């Protein structure tokens, strides 16, 4: 399944923040690869989806970036979560869990 931007807007931010919290600083390709791996390749991220999310997170102060060198000796921008990003991750995860519970109730018909 390819990720649809309209479906993933807030969810992608949450997944990126969680990935950076778990793994520490990562470049975009590694972030995408890890999300795809953890999802069992059910989520396929492309640059047109991931990089705007990283820019949005950086502009919001939730991640910061710096240039570094990859394991393949290529220049890449490495992203890391900030303290405010950790707070946002905690709140977004709580909100997402609550919303997922509500959606599940509605889908099961438990009004």
N, C-alpha and C positions, 0 to 999 in steps of 0.2 A: 504494500500500500504506500503510495507516495503521499507525503504530508501536504495537505491543502492549507495554505496560509490562513484563510478565514477560519478554519477549524482549530488551528494551532496557535493563534496569536498569543494568548496568555499562557497556554499550556506549554508552548515551546520555551518561553522565558523560564518557567518553573523547571523544565527538564534541563536546561542549560545551567541554571544556578545549582541545581542538585548535582549535576555532573562535576562542576567545578568545586563544589564543596567536598565531594567524595574523592576526587583525583588530584586536586590542586591545579596549578596553572597548566593550561592546555591550549594548543592552537586549534583553529576552527575545524580542520579536517579530523583531528583526534576527538573533538567534542562530538561531531556528527557520527563518527565511527563507533564511539562508545554508546551513544543513544541507540543507534541501529543494532548494536550487539545486544544490549540489555533488552531491547524490544523483540529479540528473536527475528530481526530483520523485517518486522512488521511496519516500522516507521522508516522511511527513506528520506533523508534530508538532502536538499540541494543547496547550492550556494545562494540562490535567490531567496531562500527561506531563512537559512541560518545567519548569514552575515547581516541582514537588516536587524535581526533580533539581537545580535551581539552589539551592533551600533546603538540600538535603543537602550540596551542594558548599560552600556558604557556612558551614554549621554545622561542616563538617570542616576549614575553614580553607584550602580549595583555591581558592576565589574570594572576592572581597570585592565589596561593592556600595555605591553611593552614588546619591542622587537627582540627576537632571539633566533637561535639556530635549531632546526629540527634534527632528529636522529639521522636524516638523510643529507645533512649538511646544507639545508636550504634555509633562507631567511623566512621567518613567519612571525606573525603577531600572536603572542601568547596572552591569554585572558585569565584573570584570577578574580575570585569573588571578594567583595569588600565587606566590611562590617555591616553596612546598611543593606548589602545584598543578602547577607545571612538573615537579617531581620525580615526582609521581604520574602525570602524563601520560606521561613517559618510561617508567616502569615498566609502566603499564597498556598502553601501545602495544606494548611488548615481549611482555608476557603474552598480549595479544590475537592478535598475529601468530603466536606459538607455538601457541596453541589453534586458530586458523584452519588452520594447517598440519596439526595432528592430525586435525581434523574432515575436512579434505579427503582425507587418507590413508584414513580409515575409509570415507568415502563412495565412494571409488574402489576399495575392497576391498583395499588394500595393508596387510594385517595384519602 
